[in-house]
């Protein structure tokens, strides 16, 4: 037996909570930006995040409402997606606090930053991966804005590489679940895709 939910009848807020409880786990884009003044560095987690295109390499995150990250990207055309690792759990959560626009989260939460190579917004020094992005486009949908950025540089810490490739056990990325729940990597299963010629026929 299933319970039926009508988005219109339930209301946007309640259906949002339902969606985020069942569209799981969601990777986290820990987005760093610079305000138009060029000095205030913003840092915020966005859990509506994925790869949009592979060639050119484009990632996307969604701003629900007009948050500082969105305003800064629109003003400067640049941002950095920092991987959100398990060991920085409390700092990541702290940057989700809605600080005033003039108060940068790097300073407010005491997060060390490092310069990026190809864009002006700083990277999170303790994050094992940083994807430096230039704005490709934005798409307004209802109460949200989809932000697409072309990755112009990737910086990966050497100690998370195995045979030259990022290893999930070393990256230990966090994910978002429903409500106030967060996820860690947990059990990892390795299963190769079956070629058409090798598929079972009976």
Rosetta constraint file for C-alpha pairs under 8 A:
AtomPair CA 5 CA 9 HARMONIC 7.90 0.50
AtomPair CA 5 CA 10 HARMONIC 6.96 0.50
AtomPair CA 6 CA 10 HARMONIC 5.92 0.50
AtomPair CA 7 CA 11 HARMONIC 5.96 0.50
AtomPair CA 7 CA 12 HARMONIC 6.88 0.50
AtomPair CA 7 CA 15 HARMONIC 5.86 0.50
AtomPair CA 8 CA 12 HARMONIC 7.42 0.50
AtomPair CA 10 CA 14 HARMONIC 6.10 0.50
AtomPair CA 10 CA 15 HARMONIC 6.17 0.50
AtomPair CA 11 CA 15 HARMONIC 6.09 0.50
AtomPair CA 12 CA 16 HARMONIC 5.93 0.50
AtomPair CA 13 CA 17 HARMONIC 6.47 0.50
AtomPair CA 14 CA 18 HARMONIC 6.42 0.50
AtomPair CA 15 CA 19 HARMONIC 6.08 0.50
AtomPair CA 16 CA 20 HARMONIC 6.17 0.50
AtomPair CA 17 CA 21 HARMONIC 6.20 0.50
AtomPair CA 17 CA 178 HARMONIC 6.98 0.50
AtomPair CA 17 CA 179 HARMONIC 6.91 0.50
AtomPair CA 18 CA 22 HARMONIC 6.48 0.50
AtomPair CA 18 CA 178 HARMONIC 7.82 0.50
AtomPair CA 19 CA 23 HARMONIC 5.83 0.50
AtomPair CA 20 CA 24 HARMONIC 6.85 0.50
AtomPair CA 20 CA 177 HARMONIC 6.57 0.50
AtomPair CA 20 CA 178 HARMONIC 5.21 0.50
AtomPair CA 20 CA 179 HARMONIC 7.60 0.50
AtomPair CA 21 CA 177 HARMONIC 5.91 0.50
AtomPair CA 21 CA 178 HARMONIC 3.78 0.50
AtomPair CA 21 CA 179 HARMONIC 6.89 0.50
AtomPair CA 22 CA 177 HARMONIC 7.95 0.50
AtomPair CA 22 CA 178 HARMONIC 7.27 0.50
AtomPair CA 23 CA 177 HARMONIC 7.82 0.50
AtomPair CA 24 CA 176 HARMONIC 7.08 0.50
AtomPair CA 24 CA 177 HARMONIC 5.47 0.50
AtomPair CA 24 CA 178 HARMONIC 7.60 0.50
AtomPair CA 25 CA 175 HARMONIC 5.70 0.50
AtomPair CA 25 CA 176 HARMONIC 5.78 0.50
AtomPair CA 25 CA 177 HARMONIC 5.47 0.50
AtomPair CA 25 CA 183 HARMONIC 7.00 0.50
AtomPair CA 26 CA 47 HARMONIC 5.85 0.50
AtomPair CA 26 CA 48 HARMONIC 6.73 0.50
AtomPair CA 26 CA 49 HARMONIC 7.21 0.50
AtomPair CA 26 CA 175 HARMONIC 5.24 0.50
AtomPair CA 26 CA 176 HARMONIC 5.14 0.50
AtomPair CA 26 CA 177 HARMONIC 6.66 0.50
AtomPair CA 27 CA 47 HARMONIC 5.93 0.50
AtomPair CA 27 CA 48 HARMONIC 7.40 0.50
AtomPair CA 27 CA 49 HARMONIC 6.17 0.50
AtomPair CA 27 CA 50 HARMONIC 7.23 0.50
AtomPair CA 27 CA 173 HARMONIC 7.80 0.50
AtomPair CA 27 CA 174 HARMONIC 6.95 0.50
AtomPair CA 27 CA 175 HARMONIC 4.75 0.50
AtomPair CA 27 CA 176 HARMONIC 6.58 0.50
AtomPair CA 28 CA 45 HARMONIC 6.20 0.50
AtomPair CA 28 CA 46 HARMONIC 5.61 0.50
AtomPair CA 28 CA 47 HARMONIC 4.51 0.50
AtomPair CA 28 CA 48 HARMONIC 7.16 0.50
AtomPair CA 28 CA 49 HARMONIC 6.27 0.50
AtomPair CA 28 CA 83 HARMONIC 7.22 0.50
AtomPair CA 28 CA 84 HARMONIC 6.24 0.50
AtomPair CA 28 CA 174 HARMONIC 6.99 0.50
AtomPair CA 28 CA 175 HARMONIC 5.86 0.50
AtomPair CA 28 CA 176 HARMONIC 6.91 0.50
AtomPair CA 29 CA 45 HARMONIC 5.62 0.50
AtomPair CA 29 CA 46 HARMONIC 5.09 0.50
AtomPair CA 29 CA 47 HARMONIC 6.26 0.50
AtomPair CA 29 CA 48 HARMONIC 7.78 0.50
AtomPair CA 29 CA 49 HARMONIC 5.95 0.50
AtomPair CA 29 CA 61 HARMONIC 6.97 0.50
AtomPair CA 29 CA 81 HARMONIC 5.46 0.50
AtomPair CA 29 CA 82 HARMONIC 6.39 0.50
AtomPair CA 29 CA 83 HARMONIC 6.55 0.50
AtomPair CA 29 CA 84 HARMONIC 7.05 0.50
AtomPair CA 30 CA 43 HARMONIC 6.78 0.50
AtomPair CA 30 CA 44 HARMONIC 5.58 0.50
AtomPair CA 30 CA 45 HARMONIC 4.24 0.50
AtomPair CA 30 CA 46 HARMONIC 6.26 0.50
AtomPair CA 30 CA 80 HARMONIC 7.98 0.50
AtomPair CA 30 CA 81 HARMONIC 5.47 0.50
AtomPair CA 30 CA 82 HARMONIC 4.96 0.50
AtomPair CA 30 CA 83 HARMONIC 6.27 0.50
AtomPair CA 30 CA 84 HARMONIC 6.03 0.50
AtomPair CA 30 CA 92 HARMONIC 7.55 0.50
AtomPair CA 31 CA 42 HARMONIC 7.94 0.50
AtomPair CA 31 CA 43 HARMONIC 5.54 0.50
AtomPair CA 31 CA 44 HARMONIC 5.40 0.50
AtomPair CA 31 CA 45 HARMONIC 6.06 0.50
AtomPair CA 31 CA 46 HARMONIC 7.17 0.50
AtomPair CA 31 CA 69 HARMONIC 7.11 0.50
AtomPair CA 31 CA 79 HARMONIC 6.66 0.50
AtomPair CA 31 CA 80 HARMONIC 5.55 0.50
AtomPair CA 31 CA 81 HARMONIC 4.69 0.50
AtomPair CA 31 CA 82 HARMONIC 6.18 0.50
AtomPair CA 32 CA 41 HARMONIC 6.95 0.50
AtomPair CA 32 CA 42 HARMONIC 5.49 0.50
AtomPair CA 32 CA 43 HARMONIC 4.37 0.50
AtomPair CA 32 CA 44 HARMONIC 6.69 0.50
AtomPair CA 32 CA 69 HARMONIC 7.36 0.50
AtomPair CA 32 CA 79 HARMONIC 5.80 0.50
AtomPair CA 32 CA 80 HARMONIC 5.18 0.50
AtomPair CA 32 CA 81 HARMONIC 6.59 0.50
AtomPair CA 32 CA 82 HARMONIC 7.42 0.50
AtomPair CA 32 CA 121 HARMONIC 6.25 0.50
AtomPair CA 32 CA 122 HARMONIC 6.65 0.50
AtomPair CA 32 CA 123 HARMONIC 6.77 0.50
AtomPair CA 32 CA 124 HARMONIC 7.88 0.50
AtomPair CA 33 CA 41 HARMONIC 5.80 0.50
AtomPair CA 33 CA 42 HARMONIC 5.15 0.50
AtomPair CA 33 CA 43 HARMONIC 6.52 0.50
AtomPair CA 33 CA 69 HARMONIC 6.18 0.50
AtomPair CA 33 CA 72 HARMONIC 6.12 0.50
AtomPair CA 33 CA 73 HARMONIC 6.68 0.50
AtomPair CA 33 CA 78 HARMONIC 6.91 0.50
AtomPair CA 33 CA 79 HARMONIC 4.93 0.50
AtomPair CA 33 CA 80 HARMONIC 6.68 0.50
AtomPair CA 33 CA 121 HARMONIC 4.95 0.50
AtomPair CA 33 CA 122 HARMONIC 7.29 0.50
AtomPair CA 34 CA 38 HARMONIC 5.78 0.50
AtomPair CA 34 CA 39 HARMONIC 6.59 0.50
AtomPair CA 34 CA 40 HARMONIC 5.74 0.50
AtomPair CA 34 CA 41 HARMONIC 4.65 0.50
AtomPair CA 34 CA 42 HARMONIC 6.01 0.50
AtomPair CA 34 CA 72 HARMONIC 5.97 0.50
AtomPair CA 34 CA 73 HARMONIC 7.79 0.50
AtomPair CA 34 CA 76 HARMONIC 7.35 0.50
AtomPair CA 34 CA 79 HARMONIC 7.68 0.50
AtomPair CA 34 CA 120 HARMONIC 7.33 0.50
AtomPair CA 34 CA 121 HARMONIC 5.19 0.50
AtomPair CA 34 CA 122 HARMONIC 7.93 0.50
AtomPair CA 35 CA 39 HARMONIC 6.67 0.50
AtomPair CA 35 CA 40 HARMONIC 5.39 0.50
AtomPair CA 35 CA 41 HARMONIC 6.46 0.50
AtomPair CA 35 CA 42 HARMONIC 7.21 0.50
AtomPair CA 35 CA 71 HARMONIC 7.84 0.50
AtomPair CA 35 CA 72 HARMONIC 4.92 0.50
AtomPair CA 35 CA 75 HARMONIC 7.39 0.50
AtomPair CA 35 CA 76 HARMONIC 7.46 0.50
AtomPair CA 36 CA 72 HARMONIC 6.32 0.50
AtomPair CA 36 CA 75 HARMONIC 5.76 0.50
AtomPair CA 36 CA 76 HARMONIC 6.31 0.50
AtomPair CA 40 CA 102 HARMONIC 6.68 0.50
AtomPair CA 40 CA 103 HARMONIC 7.07 0.50
AtomPair CA 40 CA 104 HARMONIC 5.50 0.50
AtomPair CA 41 CA 104 HARMONIC 5.09 0.50
AtomPair CA 41 CA 105 HARMONIC 6.98 0.50
AtomPair CA 41 CA 106 HARMONIC 6.57 0.50
AtomPair CA 41 CA 121 HARMONIC 6.96 0.50
AtomPair CA 41 CA 122 HARMONIC 7.38 0.50
AtomPair CA 42 CA 68 HARMONIC 7.20 0.50
AtomPair CA 42 CA 69 HARMONIC 6.81 0.50
AtomPair CA 42 CA 103 HARMONIC 7.96 0.50
AtomPair CA 42 CA 104 HARMONIC 4.90 0.50
AtomPair CA 42 CA 105 HARMONIC 5.47 0.50
AtomPair CA 42 CA 106 HARMONIC 6.77 0.50
AtomPair CA 43 CA 69 HARMONIC 7.46 0.50
AtomPair CA 43 CA 95 HARMONIC 6.33 0.50
AtomPair CA 43 CA 104 HARMONIC 7.23 0.50
AtomPair CA 43 CA 105 HARMONIC 5.44 0.50
AtomPair CA 43 CA 106 HARMONIC 6.48 0.50
AtomPair CA 44 CA 69 HARMONIC 7.07 0.50
AtomPair CA 44 CA 92 HARMONIC 7.58 0.50
AtomPair CA 44 CA 95 HARMONIC 5.28 0.50
AtomPair CA 44 CA 96 HARMONIC 5.59 0.50
AtomPair CA 44 CA 105 HARMONIC 7.66 0.50
AtomPair CA 45 CA 92 HARMONIC 6.69 0.50
AtomPair CA 45 CA 93 HARMONIC 7.74 0.50
AtomPair CA 45 CA 95 HARMONIC 6.93 0.50
AtomPair CA 45 CA 96 HARMONIC 6.08 0.50
AtomPair CA 46 CA 61 HARMONIC 6.66 0.50
AtomPair CA 46 CA 62 HARMONIC 6.99 0.50
AtomPair CA 46 CA 63 HARMONIC 7.21 0.50
AtomPair CA 47 CA 61 HARMONIC 7.66 0.50
AtomPair CA 47 CA 62 HARMONIC 7.97 0.50
AtomPair CA 47 CA 175 HARMONIC 7.64 0.50
AtomPair CA 47 CA 176 HARMONIC 6.29 0.50
AtomPair CA 48 CA 61 HARMONIC 5.54 0.50
AtomPair CA 48 CA 62 HARMONIC 5.41 0.50
AtomPair CA 48 CA 63 HARMONIC 7.98 0.50
AtomPair CA 49 CA 59 HARMONIC 7.60 0.50
AtomPair CA 49 CA 60 HARMONIC 5.67 0.50
AtomPair CA 49 CA 61 HARMONIC 4.31 0.50
AtomPair CA 49 CA 62 HARMONIC 6.64 0.50
AtomPair CA 50 CA 59 HARMONIC 5.93 0.50
AtomPair CA 50 CA 60 HARMONIC 5.59 0.50
AtomPair CA 50 CA 61 HARMONIC 6.68 0.50
AtomPair CA 51 CA 57 HARMONIC 7.92 0.50
AtomPair CA 51 CA 58 HARMONIC 6.18 0.50
AtomPair CA 51 CA 59 HARMONIC 4.34 0.50
AtomPair CA 51 CA 60 HARMONIC 6.07 0.50
AtomPair CA 52 CA 57 HARMONIC 7.79 0.50
AtomPair CA 52 CA 58 HARMONIC 5.38 0.50
AtomPair CA 52 CA 59 HARMONIC 5.09 0.50
AtomPair CA 52 CA 60 HARMONIC 5.92 0.50
AtomPair CA 52 CA 148 HARMONIC 7.51 0.50
AtomPair CA 53 CA 57 HARMONIC 5.49 0.50
AtomPair CA 53 CA 58 HARMONIC 4.93 0.50
AtomPair CA 53 CA 59 HARMONIC 6.90 0.50
AtomPair CA 54 CA 58 HARMONIC 6.40 0.50
AtomPair CA 56 CA 150 HARMONIC 6.94 0.50
AtomPair CA 57 CA 150 HARMONIC 5.72 0.50
AtomPair CA 57 CA 151 HARMONIC 5.60 0.50
AtomPair CA 58 CA 136 HARMONIC 7.96 0.50
AtomPair CA 58 CA 148 HARMONIC 6.44 0.50
AtomPair CA 58 CA 149 HARMONIC 5.39 0.50
AtomPair CA 58 CA 150 HARMONIC 4.34 0.50
AtomPair CA 58 CA 151 HARMONIC 5.78 0.50
AtomPair CA 59 CA 148 HARMONIC 5.77 0.50
AtomPair CA 59 CA 149 HARMONIC 5.52 0.50
AtomPair CA 59 CA 150 HARMONIC 6.56 0.50
AtomPair CA 59 CA 151 HARMONIC 7.11 0.50
AtomPair CA 60 CA 146 HARMONIC 6.77 0.50
AtomPair CA 60 CA 147 HARMONIC 5.40 0.50
AtomPair CA 60 CA 148 HARMONIC 4.42 0.50
AtomPair CA 60 CA 149 HARMONIC 6.26 0.50
AtomPair CA 61 CA 146 HARMONIC 5.99 0.50
AtomPair CA 61 CA 147 HARMONIC 5.38 0.50
AtomPair CA 61 CA 148 HARMONIC 6.82 0.50
AtomPair CA 62 CA 144 HARMONIC 6.62 0.50
AtomPair CA 62 CA 145 HARMONIC 5.61 0.50
AtomPair CA 62 CA 146 HARMONIC 4.48 0.50
AtomPair CA 62 CA 147 HARMONIC 5.93 0.50
AtomPair CA 63 CA 67 HARMONIC 6.55 0.50
AtomPair CA 63 CA 69 HARMONIC 7.73 0.50
AtomPair CA 63 CA 70 HARMONIC 6.46 0.50
AtomPair CA 63 CA 144 HARMONIC 5.59 0.50
AtomPair CA 63 CA 145 HARMONIC 5.25 0.50
AtomPair CA 63 CA 146 HARMONIC 6.50 0.50
AtomPair CA 63 CA 147 HARMONIC 7.47 0.50
AtomPair CA 64 CA 143 HARMONIC 6.25 0.50
AtomPair CA 64 CA 144 HARMONIC 4.38 0.50
AtomPair CA 64 CA 145 HARMONIC 6.58 0.50
AtomPair CA 65 CA 143 HARMONIC 5.69 0.50
AtomPair CA 65 CA 144 HARMONIC 5.36 0.50
AtomPair CA 65 CA 145 HARMONIC 7.32 0.50
AtomPair CA 66 CA 70 HARMONIC 6.19 0.50
AtomPair CA 66 CA 71 HARMONIC 6.82 0.50
AtomPair CA 66 CA 144 HARMONIC 7.64 0.50
AtomPair CA 66 CA 145 HARMONIC 7.84 0.50
AtomPair CA 67 CA 71 HARMONIC 6.46 0.50
AtomPair CA 68 CA 72 HARMONIC 5.97 0.50
AtomPair CA 68 CA 101 HARMONIC 6.29 0.50
AtomPair CA 69 CA 73 HARMONIC 6.15 0.50
AtomPair CA 70 CA 74 HARMONIC 6.13 0.50
AtomPair CA 70 CA 145 HARMONIC 7.93 0.50
AtomPair CA 70 CA 147 HARMONIC 7.68 0.50
AtomPair CA 71 CA 75 HARMONIC 6.18 0.50
AtomPair CA 72 CA 76 HARMONIC 6.00 0.50
AtomPair CA 72 CA 77 HARMONIC 7.73 0.50
AtomPair CA 73 CA 77 HARMONIC 4.89 0.50
AtomPair CA 73 CA 78 HARMONIC 5.50 0.50
AtomPair CA 73 CA 79 HARMONIC 6.29 0.50
AtomPair CA 73 CA 135 HARMONIC 7.08 0.50
AtomPair CA 77 CA 134 HARMONIC 5.75 0.50
AtomPair CA 77 CA 135 HARMONIC 4.84 0.50
AtomPair CA 78 CA 119 HARMONIC 6.43 0.50
AtomPair CA 78 CA 120 HARMONIC 7.25 0.50
AtomPair CA 78 CA 121 HARMONIC 6.99 0.50
AtomPair CA 78 CA 132 HARMONIC 7.88 0.50
AtomPair CA 78 CA 133 HARMONIC 5.77 0.50
AtomPair CA 78 CA 134 HARMONIC 4.52 0.50
AtomPair CA 78 CA 135 HARMONIC 5.64 0.50
AtomPair CA 78 CA 149 HARMONIC 7.90 0.50
AtomPair CA 79 CA 119 HARMONIC 7.37 0.50
AtomPair CA 79 CA 120 HARMONIC 7.99 0.50
AtomPair CA 79 CA 121 HARMONIC 5.97 0.50
AtomPair CA 79 CA 132 HARMONIC 6.35 0.50
AtomPair CA 79 CA 133 HARMONIC 5.30 0.50
AtomPair CA 79 CA 134 HARMONIC 6.47 0.50
AtomPair CA 79 CA 135 HARMONIC 7.56 0.50
AtomPair CA 79 CA 149 HARMONIC 7.88 0.50
AtomPair CA 80 CA 121 HARMONIC 6.61 0.50
AtomPair CA 80 CA 122 HARMONIC 7.37 0.50
AtomPair CA 80 CA 123 HARMONIC 6.55 0.50
AtomPair CA 80 CA 130 HARMONIC 6.48 0.50
AtomPair CA 80 CA 131 HARMONIC 5.51 0.50
AtomPair CA 80 CA 132 HARMONIC 4.51 0.50
AtomPair CA 80 CA 133 HARMONIC 5.64 0.50
AtomPair CA 81 CA 130 HARMONIC 5.71 0.50
AtomPair CA 81 CA 131 HARMONIC 5.04 0.50
AtomPair CA 81 CA 132 HARMONIC 6.57 0.50
AtomPair CA 81 CA 133 HARMONIC 7.55 0.50
AtomPair CA 82 CA 123 HARMONIC 6.79 0.50
AtomPair CA 82 CA 124 HARMONIC 6.48 0.50
AtomPair CA 82 CA 127 HARMONIC 6.16 0.50
AtomPair CA 82 CA 128 HARMONIC 7.84 0.50
AtomPair CA 82 CA 129 HARMONIC 5.85 0.50
AtomPair CA 82 CA 130 HARMONIC 4.50 0.50
AtomPair CA 82 CA 131 HARMONIC 6.41 0.50
AtomPair CA 83 CA 127 HARMONIC 5.89 0.50
AtomPair CA 83 CA 128 HARMONIC 6.56 0.50
AtomPair CA 83 CA 129 HARMONIC 5.30 0.50
AtomPair CA 83 CA 130 HARMONIC 6.37 0.50
AtomPair CA 83 CA 173 HARMONIC 6.82 0.50
AtomPair CA 84 CA 88 HARMONIC 7.02 0.50
AtomPair CA 84 CA 89 HARMONIC 7.65 0.50
AtomPair CA 84 CA 92 HARMONIC 7.06 0.50
AtomPair CA 84 CA 127 HARMONIC 6.72 0.50
AtomPair CA 84 CA 173 HARMONIC 5.60 0.50
AtomPair CA 84 CA 174 HARMONIC 5.84 0.50
AtomPair CA 85 CA 89 HARMONIC 6.90 0.50
AtomPair CA 85 CA 127 HARMONIC 6.69 0.50
AtomPair CA 85 CA 128 HARMONIC 7.58 0.50
AtomPair CA 85 CA 171 HARMONIC 6.53 0.50
AtomPair CA 85 CA 172 HARMONIC 5.52 0.50
AtomPair CA 85 CA 173 HARMONIC 4.33 0.50
AtomPair CA 85 CA 174 HARMONIC 5.56 0.50
AtomPair CA 86 CA 172 HARMONIC 5.70 0.50
AtomPair CA 86 CA 173 HARMONIC 5.70 0.50
AtomPair CA 86 CA 174 HARMONIC 5.35 0.50
AtomPair CA 86 CA 184 HARMONIC 6.95 0.50
AtomPair CA 88 CA 92 HARMONIC 6.07 0.50
AtomPair CA 89 CA 93 HARMONIC 6.29 0.50
AtomPair CA 89 CA 174 HARMONIC 7.58 0.50
AtomPair CA 90 CA 94 HARMONIC 6.08 0.50
AtomPair CA 91 CA 95 HARMONIC 6.36 0.50
AtomPair CA 91 CA 109 HARMONIC 6.78 0.50
AtomPair CA 91 CA 111 HARMONIC 7.58 0.50
AtomPair CA 92 CA 96 HARMONIC 6.90 0.50
AtomPair CA 93 CA 97 HARMONIC 7.54 0.50
AtomPair CA 94 CA 109 HARMONIC 6.80 0.50
AtomPair CA 95 CA 105 HARMONIC 5.92 0.50
AtomPair CA 95 CA 109 HARMONIC 6.97 0.50
AtomPair CA 99 CA 103 HARMONIC 6.24 0.50
AtomPair CA 99 CA 104 HARMONIC 7.60 0.50
AtomPair CA 99 CA 105 HARMONIC 7.36 0.50
AtomPair CA 103 CA 107 HARMONIC 7.82 0.50
AtomPair CA 103 CA 108 HARMONIC 7.03 0.50
AtomPair CA 104 CA 108 HARMONIC 6.18 0.50
AtomPair CA 105 CA 109 HARMONIC 5.65 0.50
AtomPair CA 105 CA 110 HARMONIC 7.74 0.50
AtomPair CA 105 CA 111 HARMONIC 7.75 0.50
AtomPair CA 106 CA 110 HARMONIC 5.66 0.50
AtomPair CA 106 CA 111 HARMONIC 4.80 0.50
AtomPair CA 106 CA 112 HARMONIC 6.80 0.50
AtomPair CA 106 CA 113 HARMONIC 7.14 0.50
AtomPair CA 107 CA 111 HARMONIC 6.50 0.50
AtomPair CA 111 CA 124 HARMONIC 7.19 0.50
AtomPair CA 112 CA 124 HARMONIC 6.32 0.50
AtomPair CA 112 CA 125 HARMONIC 5.65 0.50
AtomPair CA 112 CA 126 HARMONIC 7.24 0.50
AtomPair CA 113 CA 122 HARMONIC 5.99 0.50
AtomPair CA 113 CA 123 HARMONIC 5.57 0.50
AtomPair CA 113 CA 124 HARMONIC 4.76 0.50
AtomPair CA 113 CA 125 HARMONIC 4.88 0.50
AtomPair CA 114 CA 122 HARMONIC 5.62 0.50
AtomPair CA 114 CA 123 HARMONIC 5.25 0.50
AtomPair CA 114 CA 124 HARMONIC 6.26 0.50
AtomPair CA 114 CA 125 HARMONIC 5.20 0.50
AtomPair CA 115 CA 120 HARMONIC 7.52 0.50
AtomPair CA 115 CA 121 HARMONIC 7.47 0.50
AtomPair CA 115 CA 122 HARMONIC 4.82 0.50
AtomPair CA 115 CA 123 HARMONIC 6.06 0.50
AtomPair CA 116 CA 120 HARMONIC 6.39 0.50
AtomPair CA 116 CA 121 HARMONIC 6.68 0.50
AtomPair CA 116 CA 122 HARMONIC 5.33 0.50
AtomPair CA 116 CA 123 HARMONIC 5.80 0.50
AtomPair CA 116 CA 132 HARMONIC 7.24 0.50
AtomPair CA 117 CA 132 HARMONIC 7.99 0.50
AtomPair CA 117 CA 153 HARMONIC 7.51 0.50
AtomPair CA 118 CA 132 HARMONIC 6.84 0.50
AtomPair CA 118 CA 152 HARMONIC 6.99 0.50
AtomPair CA 118 CA 153 HARMONIC 6.59 0.50
AtomPair CA 119 CA 132 HARMONIC 6.41 0.50
AtomPair CA 119 CA 133 HARMONIC 7.20 0.50
AtomPair CA 119 CA 134 HARMONIC 7.53 0.50
AtomPair CA 123 CA 127 HARMONIC 7.98 0.50
AtomPair CA 123 CA 130 HARMONIC 6.53 0.50
AtomPair CA 124 CA 130 HARMONIC 7.72 0.50
AtomPair CA 128 CA 156 HARMONIC 5.83 0.50
AtomPair CA 128 CA 157 HARMONIC 5.02 0.50
AtomPair CA 128 CA 160 HARMONIC 7.08 0.50
AtomPair CA 128 CA 171 HARMONIC 6.78 0.50
AtomPair CA 129 CA 154 HARMONIC 7.26 0.50
AtomPair CA 129 CA 155 HARMONIC 5.68 0.50
AtomPair CA 129 CA 156 HARMONIC 4.54 0.50
AtomPair CA 129 CA 157 HARMONIC 6.35 0.50
AtomPair CA 130 CA 154 HARMONIC 5.77 0.50
AtomPair CA 130 CA 155 HARMONIC 5.19 0.50
AtomPair CA 130 CA 156 HARMONIC 6.62 0.50
AtomPair CA 131 CA 151 HARMONIC 6.07 0.50
AtomPair CA 131 CA 152 HARMONIC 7.67 0.50
AtomPair CA 131 CA 153 HARMONIC 6.04 0.50
AtomPair CA 131 CA 154 HARMONIC 4.63 0.50
AtomPair CA 131 CA 155 HARMONIC 6.58 0.50
AtomPair CA 132 CA 151 HARMONIC 5.59 0.50
AtomPair CA 132 CA 152 HARMONIC 5.82 0.50
AtomPair CA 132 CA 153 HARMONIC 5.13 0.50
AtomPair CA 132 CA 154 HARMONIC 6.15 0.50
AtomPair CA 133 CA 149 HARMONIC 5.27 0.50
AtomPair CA 133 CA 150 HARMONIC 5.18 0.50
AtomPair CA 133 CA 151 HARMONIC 4.39 0.50
AtomPair CA 133 CA 152 HARMONIC 5.59 0.50
AtomPair CA 133 CA 153 HARMONIC 7.20 0.50
AtomPair CA 134 CA 149 HARMONIC 5.24 0.50
AtomPair CA 134 CA 150 HARMONIC 5.30 0.50
AtomPair CA 134 CA 151 HARMONIC 6.65 0.50
AtomPair CA 134 CA 152 HARMONIC 6.88 0.50
AtomPair CA 135 CA 147 HARMONIC 7.52 0.50
AtomPair CA 135 CA 148 HARMONIC 6.17 0.50
AtomPair CA 135 CA 149 HARMONIC 4.35 0.50
AtomPair CA 135 CA 150 HARMONIC 6.29 0.50
AtomPair CA 136 CA 147 HARMONIC 7.91 0.50
AtomPair CA 136 CA 148 HARMONIC 5.39 0.50
AtomPair CA 136 CA 149 HARMONIC 4.83 0.50
AtomPair CA 136 CA 150 HARMONIC 5.84 0.50
AtomPair CA 137 CA 147 HARMONIC 6.35 0.50
AtomPair CA 137 CA 148 HARMONIC 5.38 0.50
AtomPair CA 137 CA 149 HARMONIC 7.01 0.50
AtomPair CA 138 CA 145 HARMONIC 6.53 0.50
AtomPair CA 138 CA 146 HARMONIC 5.44 0.50
AtomPair CA 138 CA 147 HARMONIC 4.65 0.50
AtomPair CA 138 CA 148 HARMONIC 6.03 0.50
AtomPair CA 139 CA 145 HARMONIC 5.55 0.50
AtomPair CA 139 CA 146 HARMONIC 4.98 0.50
AtomPair CA 139 CA 147 HARMONIC 6.73 0.50
AtomPair CA 140 CA 144 HARMONIC 6.06 0.50
AtomPair CA 140 CA 145 HARMONIC 4.43 0.50
AtomPair CA 140 CA 146 HARMONIC 6.30 0.50
AtomPair CA 141 CA 145 HARMONIC 5.87 0.50
AtomPair CA 141 CA 146 HARMONIC 7.38 0.50
AtomPair CA 156 CA 160 HARMONIC 7.58 0.50
AtomPair CA 156 CA 161 HARMONIC 7.98 0.50
AtomPair CA 156 CA 166 HARMONIC 7.80 0.50
AtomPair CA 157 CA 161 HARMONIC 7.38 0.50
AtomPair CA 159 CA 170 HARMONIC 7.73 0.50
AtomPair CA 160 CA 166 HARMONIC 5.66 0.50
AtomPair CA 160 CA 167 HARMONIC 5.91 0.50
AtomPair CA 160 CA 170 HARMONIC 5.00 0.50
AtomPair CA 160 CA 171 HARMONIC 5.87 0.50
AtomPair CA 161 CA 165 HARMONIC 4.99 0.50
AtomPair CA 161 CA 166 HARMONIC 4.43 0.50
AtomPair CA 161 CA 167 HARMONIC 5.71 0.50
AtomPair CA 161 CA 170 HARMONIC 7.71 0.50
AtomPair CA 162 CA 166 HARMONIC 6.28 0.50
AtomPair CA 162 CA 167 HARMONIC 5.96 0.50
AtomPair CA 166 CA 170 HARMONIC 7.74 0.50
AtomPair CA 166 CA 171 HARMONIC 7.17 0.50
AtomPair CA 167 CA 171 HARMONIC 6.14 0.50
AtomPair CA 168 CA 172 HARMONIC 5.90 0.50
AtomPair CA 168 CA 173 HARMONIC 7.57 0.50
AtomPair CA 168 CA 185 HARMONIC 7.86 0.50
AtomPair CA 169 CA 185 HARMONIC 7.70 0.50
AtomPair CA 172 CA 184 HARMONIC 7.02 0.50
AtomPair CA 172 CA 185 HARMONIC 6.17 0.50
AtomPair CA 173 CA 184 HARMONIC 6.63 0.50
AtomPair CA 173 CA 185 HARMONIC 6.72 0.50
AtomPair CA 174 CA 182 HARMONIC 6.84 0.50
AtomPair CA 174 CA 183 HARMONIC 5.70 0.50
AtomPair CA 174 CA 184 HARMONIC 5.09 0.50
AtomPair CA 174 CA 185 HARMONIC 7.12 0.50
AtomPair CA 175 CA 182 HARMONIC 5.69 0.50
AtomPair CA 175 CA 183 HARMONIC 4.84 0.50
AtomPair CA 175 CA 184 HARMONIC 6.37 0.50
AtomPair CA 176 CA 181 HARMONIC 6.45 0.50
AtomPair CA 176 CA 182 HARMONIC 4.60 0.50
AtomPair CA 176 CA 183 HARMONIC 5.91 0.50
AtomPair CA 177 CA 181 HARMONIC 5.16 0.50
AtomPair CA 177 CA 182 HARMONIC 5.31 0.50
AtomPair CA 177 CA 183 HARMONIC 6.41 0.50
AtomPair CA 178 CA 182 HARMONIC 7.78 0.50
AtomPair CA 194 CA 198 HARMONIC 6.32 0.50
AtomPair CA 194 CA 199 HARMONIC 6.13 0.50
AtomPair CA 195 CA 199 HARMONIC 6.31 0.50
